[in-house]
């Protein structure tokens, strides 16, 4: 199972700070991205490096999911409709 960051993400960076494996980071986007939540321009996207992520198996729940204020990180096997 992997995680994905949905379009609900407001690019706050909380998940980047909390990830114990440094598996989440910002990637510069060539086009400017408009954040829906704050309606501000943001030129970075947050992504998960799946080769580094161990889904926090030693913890009660994944740190990124528990810290996300927008509930924007989901299991990739879920339906996002």
Protein Blocks (a to p, Z undefined) as FASTA:
>chain_A
ZZdddfkbgolommmmmmmnlpaccdddfbdcddfklopacfbdcdddfklpgohmmbmb
dfklmmmmnlpaccfkbcfZZ
